[in-house]
Amino acid sequence: MKKVKYAALFGGSGKNNTSKEYLETVQIGTFLAEKGYIVKNGGYGGMMEAVSKGATSTGGTAIGVTCKQVGSAEGNTFLTETIATQTLYERLEILIENTDVFIVQKGGIGTLSEVFLALDIIRKEKIENQPKLFFIGDLWNDIIAQIQSTLLPKHEHNLFKVINDFEEFKTQLEILN
């Protein structure tokens, strides 16, 4: 039996659907669906909408994990499934569990909280085929450099990678598969 593959996107909910990041995230969603991944995200607008739009444009599955604590159980219109949670913790648990690849796009404090929790769980579980986190864009360079130089031992630096754009993401995902 073929293993189901999950990819989770963490990113901001800003509504600029003409931004470079939004358009790139649509491409990421399309590519993930074409590679057989089920896409999970926070279910709302911005980057979450973009990855859902891309995934479902090719017949893929996009699961939105919304949170009543944030204010709404309703997800974006591109989702094929919505899971409404009560708390942020429950939401993050669903986004993180069984996920093979994490994509981190432009976002804010909420995005950072998702990333740090995912990274901590990945580190502690020490599973054989650890998921990989891909940070897209140079806005992450300083943050990642600080994490690597102060918070994580060298042997854990391979858990994540800063990449420039969608084309580099495609290359990196092909290497993983």
Helices and strands as residue ranges (DSSP letters): E 5-10, H 20-34, E 37-41, H 47-57, E 62-67, E 81-85, H 88-96, E 101-104, H 109-125, E 132-136, G 138-140, H 141-150, G 154-159, E 160-163, H 166-176
